[in-house]
Amino acid sequence: MSERFIEANLGVHTADGERVELALADGRLVVRFVDWQDEPRELLLPGTLAFRWQDDDGGGAPRDDTTYEVAGSAWLEAQLDRSGLWGNDRYRHYKLCFNAAGTLDVICQAVLPE
């Protein structure tokens, strides 16, 4: 199964985001950053199973300021299997691209923007 990147709306835009901070507490990842308008933003990612930060994505996704859901994610399948959640369709693999700052990959429960 090959991975496909589908644009996703998680309720915040990563456009020109900088000063990215990550904190994991009580099974949820909190992502804080300053957006292109110098406004602080915060995103809560519930039921986080795994995450990784990369300064250089190595060509995995387009290098832009967009958030994607990774369909056909081998990493998602491996994490669900490792966690005993195989076949659970509540979890997603999201890729948040912060352009020059880096890329955040996260496996968490589906995020529905407010």
PyMOL commands that set and color helices and strands:
alter all, ss='L'
color gray80, all
select helices_A, chain A and resi 74-82
alter helices_A, ss='H'
color red, helices_A
select strands_A, chain A and resi 4-7+18-25+28-34+40-45+50-54+67-71+91-97+103-109
alter strands_A, ss='S'
color yellow, strands_A
deselect
rebuild
show_as cartoon
